[in-house]
Amino acid sequence: MVLHYTDPMITQTQLKQIATYDPAEGVLRWTVKRGKMKPGDKMGSVGTGGYQRVRIDNKQYLEHRLVWLWHHGVFPRILDHIDRNPLNNRIENLRLCNESQNAANSGLPVNNTSGYRGVCWDVRKKAWKVRVSLVVDGERVRQYVGHFADIHEAAIIYNLRMTEWFGQYALLNRVDTSLGRILGMS
């Protein structure tokens, strides 16, 4: 199910009337009886994609966005899970971001063969190619960085570019070489 946020959404006041935030678990709990749910029960269930989803008045919400609303009074368009665990909805694990920052904190693609984010073998050039993914107008775009003879050098260059562009949002490669250790990347 695709979640659309064009309809009027729940407000912080409305949410706080029916839910409380449990800081120990990072979850929302019902404060009222709703169907089979009683006060104190966790709200929602895990849906496709591994995110906790909550249904309130026939509208479905992602729990991490409701947690942000509960704390800050605004409904965010995009939030990043700092530790990349979609079920860790503790407020200190959530941060506002844009699409590119969110993509910068994503894990290795399933089809990755190099073992490093942003690094792949270019058969034509017989070298390691480095690319950084950005999101422009909702589309993921790969920005070419360069070709390198050494895979570890390629991973380090990727890390440096990601740090330059995305700062704290960048998920960096671990590079356990002497240079990687000097740069704090091991």
C-alpha positions as CSV (number, residue, x, y, z in Angstrom):
1,M,0.0,0.0,0.0
2,V,1.4,3.4,-1.0
3,L,1.0,6.1,1.7
4,H,-0.2,9.4,0.4
5,Y,-0.1,12.5,2.6
6,T,-2.3,14.8,0.6
7,D,-5.4,14.2,2.7
8,P,-5.7,16.1,6.0
9,M,-3.5,14.4,8.5
10,I,-3.7,13.9,12.2
11,T,-2.5,16.8,14.3
12,Q,-0.2,16.6,17.3
13,T,-3.1,17.5,19.6
14,Q,-5.3,14.7,18.2
15,L,-2.4,12.2,18.4
16,K,-1.7,13.0,22.0
17,Q,-5.3,12.5,22.9
18,I,-5.1,8.8,21.7
19,A,-1.5,7.9,22.1
20,T,1.5,8.2,24.4
21,Y,5.1,7.8,23.5
22,D,7.2,5.1,25.3
23,P,10.8,6.3,25.3
24,A,12.2,3.0,26.5
25,E,11.0,1.2,23.5
26,G,10.6,4.1,21.0
27,V,6.9,3.1,20.3
28,L,3.5,4.7,20.5
29,R,0.9,3.2,22.7
30,W,-2.8,3.6,22.8
31,T,-4.3,5.6,25.6
32,V,-7.9,4.7,24.5
33,K,-9.7,1.5,23.5
34,R,-9.8,1.0,19.8
35,G,-11.4,-2.2,18.5
36,K,-9.4,-5.0,20.0
37,M,-6.7,-2.7,21.2
38,K,-6.8,-1.5,24.8
39,P,-4.9,1.3,26.6
40,G,-1.2,0.5,26.9
41,D,-1.1,-1.7,23.7
42,K,1.5,-0.9,21.1
43,M,0.1,0.9,18.1
44,G,0.4,-0.6,14.6
45,S,2.2,-3.6,13.0
46,V,5.1,-4.2,10.8
47,G,4.3,-3.8,7.1
48,T,6.0,-4.4,3.9
49,G,9.4,-2.7,3.8
50,G,9.9,-3.4,7.5
51,Y,8.4,-0.2,8.8
52,Q,5.9,0.0,11.6
53,R,2.5,1.2,10.3
54,V,-0.3,2.6,12.3
55,R,-4.0,2.9,11.3
56,I,-5.9,5.8,12.8
57,D,-9.4,6.6,11.6
58,N,-9.0,4.6,8.4
59,K,-5.8,6.4,7.5
60,Q,-2.4,4.6,7.6
61,Y,0.7,6.3,8.9
62,L,4.3,5.3,9.3
63,E,5.0,5.2,13.1
64,H,8.3,7.0,12.9
65,R,6.5,10.0,11.3
66,L,3.9,9.9,14.1
67,V,6.7,9.8,16.7
68,W,8.2,12.9,15.1
69,L,4.8,14.6,15.1
70,W,4.2,13.6,18.7
71,H,7.5,15.3,19.8
72,H,7.8,18.3,17.4
73,G,4.2,19.1,16.3
74,V,5.0,18.9,12.5
75,F,4.4,16.0,10.2
76,P,7.7,15.4,8.3
77,R,7.9,14.5,4.6
78,I,11.1,12.5,5.0
79,L,12.8,11.2,8.1
80,D,16.1,9.2,8.3
81,H,16.7,6.4,10.8
82,I,20.2,7.2,11.9
83,D,21.1,3.5,12.6
84,R,19.2,2.4,9.5
85,N,16.9,0.1,11.5
86,P,13.3,0.9,10.4
87,L,11.9,-0.4,13.6
88,N,14.0,1.8,15.9
89,N,11.6,4.7,16.3
90,R,13.3,6.3,19.3
91,I,13.2,10.0,18.8
92,E,17.0,10.3,19.2
93,N,17.3,7.9,16.2
94,L,15.2,10.1,13.9
95,R,16.4,13.1,11.9
96,L,14.9,15.3,9.2
97,C,16.5,14.9,5.8
98,N,16.0,15.3,2.1
99,E,15.9,12.4,-0.4
100,S,19.6,12.5,-1.2
101,Q,20.6,12.5,2.5
102,N,18.2,9.6,3.1
103,A,19.8,7.7,0.1
104,A,23.3,8.5,1.4
105,N,22.5,6.6,4.6
106,S,21.3,3.4,2.8
107,G,23.0,0.1,2.9
108,L,24.8,-1.9,0.2
109,P,22.7,-2.7,-2.8
110,V,21.8,-6.4,-3.1
111,N,23.6,-6.6,-6.5
112,N,26.9,-5.1,-5.2
113,T,29.9,-7.3,-6.0
114,S,32.8,-5.1,-4.8
115,G,31.9,-5.2,-1.1
116,Y,32.1,-1.4,-1.1
117,R,29.3,1.2,-1.5
118,G,29.6,3.2,-4.7
119,V,32.4,1.1,-6.2
120,C,32.0,-1.3,-9.1
121,W,34.4,-2.9,-11.7
122,D,34.4,-1.3,-15.2
123,V,35.2,-4.1,-17.6
124,R,35.9,-1.7,-20.5
125,K,38.4,0.4,-18.6
126,K,39.7,-2.5,-16.4
127,A,39.5,-0.2,-13.3
128,W,37.3,0.4,-10.3
129,K,34.6,3.0,-11.0
130,V,33.3,5.2,-8.3
131,R,29.8,6.7,-8.4
132,V,27.7,8.6,-5.8
133,S,23.9,8.4,-5.9
134,L,21.9,11.6,-5.6
135,V,18.1,12.1,-5.8
136,V,17.1,14.9,-8.1
137,D,13.4,15.6,-8.7
138,G,12.5,12.3,-7.1
139,E,14.8,10.3,-9.4
140,R,17.9,8.5,-8.3
141,V,20.9,9.8,-10.3
142,R,24.4,8.4,-10.3
143,Q,27.2,11.0,-10.3
144,Y,30.4,9.7,-11.8
145,V,33.5,10.4,-9.6
146,G,36.4,8.6,-11.3
147,H,38.2,5.4,-12.1
148,F,40.9,3.8,-9.9
149,A,43.3,0.9,-10.2
150,D,43.0,0.0,-6.5
151,I,39.7,-1.0,-5.0
152,H,40.7,0.3,-1.6
153,E,41.6,3.7,-3.1
154,A,38.3,3.8,-4.9
155,A,36.4,3.1,-1.6
156,I,38.4,5.9,0.2
157,I,37.6,8.3,-2.6
158,Y,33.9,7.4,-2.4
159,N,34.0,8.0,1.4
160,L,35.7,11.4,0.9
161,R,33.1,12.5,-1.7
162,M,30.2,11.3,0.4
163,T,31.5,13.1,3.5
164,E,32.0,16.3,1.4
165,W,28.5,16.1,0.0
166,F,26.4,14.6,2.8
167,G,28.4,15.1,6.1
168,Q,26.7,13.3,9.0
169,Y,24.2,11.5,6.7
170,A,27.0,9.7,4.7
171,L,27.2,5.9,5.4
172,L,30.9,5.2,4.7
173,N,32.8,2.2,3.7
174,R,35.1,0.5,6.2
175,V,38.5,0.4,4.6
176,D,41.0,-1.6,6.6
177,T,44.2,-0.5,5.0
178,S,47.0,1.7,6.4
179,L,45.5,4.8,4.6
180,G,42.0,3.8,5.7
181,R,43.2,3.5,9.3
182,I,45.0,6.9,9.1
183,L,41.8,8.5,7.8
184,G,39.6,6.7,10.5
185,M,37.8,4.6,7.9
186,S,38.6,1.1,9.3
